Amino acid sequence: MQMKINTNSKTNKIAFGVIGAIVLAFLISLLVYAFSYKGNLRKFIFPSVDEGEYIVERRYLRKNPVDDPITVYVKELLLGSENERTKYLFAKKTRLISCFLADGVLYVNLSEDMLNLGDNVISFEESTKLLTKNIKQNFNGIKSVEIYVDGKSMYDSY
């Protein structure tokens, strides 16, 4: 007794068509996912111009090939709010010199411009507390934040 294998070309065409459609659908969904990725959603808390109030913003931050996510977040925080009814954490020209995490402690080194209090800038004490709060609420595993000004501990000589 011989078994006959069905070599019907119509059946093979249908099978290849179904497999091709599945592969095509997978590739399209992969491309849609890749191009629609907005980044990680982060929360930003800024002081309001109304005393004692805060404005919370949520922003998507994309991965940066040069900076780690915490560095990207701190740089974005230093830029300030998108809302006009907020104050700055630090003076406008303040920039991040370096930022790294070691044993649960985040070391943030800011430019000396942070010491300039100007219009629409909250107090030095408030700004450092709010910077710490923002970072801790957005990144797990950070026990404390040490802030430096041009490489010196902000409590050493300021």
C-alpha positions in Angstrom: 0.0 0.0 0.0 1.3 3.3 -1.1 0.4 6.6 0.5 -0.3 9.3 -1.8 0.9 12.8 -0.9 -1.2 15.6 -2.0 0.9 17.9 -4.1 -1.9 20.1 -5.1 -0.4 23.4 -6.1 -3.6 25.3 -5.2 -3.4 24.1 -1.5 0.3 25.0 -1.4 -0.4 28.5 -2.7 -3.0 29.1 0.0 -0.7 27.8 2.8 2.1 30.1 1.6 -0.3 33.0 1.2 -1.5 32.6 4.9 2.1 32.3 6.2 3.1 35.3 4.1 0.2 37.4 5.5 1.1 36.4 9.1 4.7 37.4 8.5 3.7 40.7 6.9 1.3 41.5 9.7 4.1 40.9 12.2 6.5 43.1 10.4 4.0 45.9 10.1 3.1 45.7 13.8 6.8 45.7 14.7 7.4 48.9 12.6 4.3 50.6 14.1 5.6 49.8 17.6 9.1 51.0 16.8 8.0 54.4 15.4 5.3 55.0 18.0 7.5 54.6 21.0 7.3 57.9 22.9 9.8 57.1 25.6 9.5 56.7 29.4 6.8 58.8 31.1 8.3 60.9 33.9 6.7 63.2 36.4 8.0 66.7 37.0 7.0 68.9 40.0 7.6 72.6 39.6 6.8 75.4 42.1 3.9 77.6 41.1 4.0 81.4 41.1 1.2 81.1 43.6 2.9 80.6 47.0 2.9 77.1 48.4 1.4 75.5 45.3 3.0 73.1 42.8 2.3 72.3 39.2 2.8 68.7 38.1 3.7 67.9 34.5 4.2 64.5 32.8 6.6 64.2 29.9 7.9 61.4 27.8 11.7 61.2 27.8 13.3 59.2 25.0 16.4 57.2 25.5 19.5 59.1 24.8 22.6 57.3 23.3 25.0 59.5 25.3 23.3 60.1 28.7 21.7 57.7 31.1 18.0 58.2 32.0 18.7 60.0 35.3 21.0 62.5 33.5 18.4 63.1 30.8 15.7 63.7 33.5 17.9 66.2 35.5 18.8 68.1 32.4 15.1 68.3 31.5 14.2 69.4 35.0 16.7 72.2 34.9 15.1 73.5 31.7 12.0 74.3 33.7 8.3 73.9 33.2 6.4 74.2 29.9 3.8 76.2 31.9 4.3 79.9 32.3 2.8 80.0 35.8 5.8 78.3 37.4 9.0 79.4 39.0 12.5 77.9 38.2 14.2 75.5 40.5 17.5 77.2 39.8 18.7 80.2 37.8 18.1 79.8 34.0 21.7 79.3 33.1 22.3 76.5 35.6 23.6 73.4 33.8 24.3 69.9 34.8 28.1 69.2 34.9 27.8 65.5 35.9 25.5 63.0 37.5 26.1 59.5 38.6 24.7 56.8 40.9 26.8 54.8 43.4 25.5 52.6 46.1 22.1 54.2 46.1 23.5 57.7 46.3 23.0 60.0 43.4 25.7 62.6 43.0 24.6 65.7 41.1 27.2 68.3 40.1 25.6 71.6 39.0 27.2 74.7 37.6 27.9 77.7 39.9 25.0 79.5 38.2 22.7 77.6 40.6 23.7 80.0 43.3 22.3 83.0 41.5 18.9 83.9 42.8 16.9 85.9 40.4 13.4 86.6 39.3 11.1 83.7 39.3 13.6 81.4 41.2 12.7 79.7 44.4 14.9 79.7 47.5 18.1 77.6 47.6 16.8 75.3 50.3 13.4 74.8 48.5 15.1 74.1 45.2 17.4 71.4 46.5 14.5 69.7 48.3 12.4 69.8 45.2 15.2 68.5 43.0 15.6 65.6 45.4 11.9 64.9 45.6 11.6 64.9 41.8 14.5 62.5 41.4 13.3 60.1 44.1 9.8 59.9 42.8 10.9 59.0 39.3 13.7 56.6 40.0 13.7 53.6 42.3 16.7 52.6 44.4 17.9 56.2 45.1 18.4 56.5 48.8 19.8 60.1 48.8 20.9 62.9 46.5 24.2 64.7 47.1 24.3 68.1 45.4 27.6 69.6 44.4 28.4 73.0 42.9 31.3 73.0 40.4 32.7 69.9 42.2 32.4 71.2 45.7 29.8 70.0 48.2 27.2 72.7 48.4 27.5 72.7 52.2 31.3 73.2 52.3 31.7 76.8 51.3 28.3 78.2 50.4 
